[in-house]
Amino acid sequence: MTSTAQAVETFDSLDPATDAVVGTHPVHSADDVNAAVSRAREAAGWWDSLGFAGRAERLRRWKGVVARRMDELCAVVSAETGKPAGDAQLEVVLAVEHIEWAARNARKVLGRQRRSPGLLMSNQAATVEYQPLGVVGVIGPWNYPVFTPLGSISYALAAGNAVVFKPSEYTPGVGRWLVDAFAEAVPEYPVFDLITGFGATGAALTRADVDKIAFTGSAETGKKIMATAAERLTPVIIEAGGKDPLLVDADADLDAAADAAVWGAFSNAGQTCVGVERVYAHTDIHDAFVDKVVERAKKVEPGSDYGPMTMPAQLDVVRSHITDALARGGRALLGGTDAVGERYVRPTVLVDVPDHSEAVCRETFGPTVTITRVADMDEAVDKANNSTYGLGSTVFSKRRGTELARRLRTGQTAINAPLSFAGIASLPFGGIGDSGFGRIHGPEGLREFARPKSIARQRFPTPVALTTFARTRKTEDAIRKLVSRLHGRR
Ligand code: NAD
């Protein structure tokens, strides 16, 4: 941390492959955060007044800037996270799809809708519309610094809110780029603004006069955020970590399943909230499946197929999970404790790891995977569900994919393809248990950032007035008879 001539505290973001300084950013204080939220509140009024069409047009302008200058954004993502250019591009492409979906669907999902008033209130016209909350604070992680926060930001903006964004301290440059690109497309007001810093800056945003906090990060930080938000009764969405299982049935396409397990476990160096961390394979195909996974995993090269661990402290977590697994009788068919280097971790495939070990119970967030033999798919479902987490899951099965998917206690499940739900903008995304609550993406994601406003308008006076002291005995009798005829039949 350094100080500039104006005595503004700053911090550097580093390239995790080399420790080279990528950029220097302010550590914003609580006063700075409050000032940003006040500016955002002013901007929110203007943004709301544009209506769905005005906002959609401007969101598309922003989308255009991101799509045209994608290479520039990808370079910042790669520099700050260490991920290969192709992976950076994948997350930017998916994020662009989300901006478009939110812009295109906001009116349909949130606009005024008529509701049936029911027989007793048939003299009323009933409508509901979803109004913006005002200012939304978004706190993001570093692992997918574009795709993950934009899953909240695009939907909050399309719903008519202003957003103050606090990116991870590991990826402030990506946050800066996104906000600058938005300002280029929407120069009038700071509808989407940035604050940077560490946990204390995030805590200040949580404590500020915001109408909702959308948090993505670890479950531990999520709990702190909820406690802080409780001081003002500020609602929160918590998108936390996972320990995602992949189930392989006896009739599965084993090559496809092995490919998905390898990519799901090792891409982005395993630093994916919905990455595959546990595999449950039917005993009939277990050995053949394990061979295919090991064969493929041997070809995955750290440094080209995926980058270094973005957060150096994670190396100790990965090492301790592997050590614990081996100490409890697990075997490393590939990798092992030696796979954990100073920056990079080589792919590690573990078998015979007991259910209660760290590598099976806790989020490892590194390029490791456990494969467990199960007698049948009921056992696979039981073991998969025996977790405090419940984010994503994957099933490979020819005949029973949907049935097994429905029984898995996770927010989303992909069948016969890895993580496919994350790329479908119309599908809600979120967790259960320690993976958090609330939903981003899709119609549910738009509604997270809006409050329903119900309006009942009397069209003509009712012949049976119920809500008046002038109500008569005759009216009460008539209503009793009507309700008993309508609802009291045996
Ligand atoms: P983290 O919890 O350490 O930090 C996340 C953000 O919270 C950062 O911006 C950080 O500065 C901020 N923060 C820290 N302390 C705070 C506090 N007291 N008050 C307010 N803000 C605070 O998580 P991380 O290491 O950046 O991200 C990795 C985690 O995120 C993993 O567990 C991963 O599974 C999870 N994740 C979840 C999803 C999802 O959609 N569910 C997506 C990506 C990542």
Boltz pocket constraint, residues with backbone or C-beta under 6 A from the ligand:
constraints:
  - pocket:
      binder: B
      contacts: [[A, 139], [A, 140], [A, 141], [A, 142], [A, 143], [A, 144], [A, 148], [A, 166], [A, 167], [A, 168], [A, 169], [A, 197], [A, 198], [A, 199], [A, 200], [A, 201], [A, 202], [A, 203], [A, 204], [A, 206], [A, 216], [A, 217], [A, 218], [A, 219], [A, 220], [A, 221], [A, 222], [A, 224], [A, 225], [A, 238], [A, 239], [A, 240], [A, 241], [A, 242], [A, 272], [A, 273], [A, 274], [A, 363], [A, 365], [A, 391], [A, 431], [A, 435]]
      max_distance: 6.0
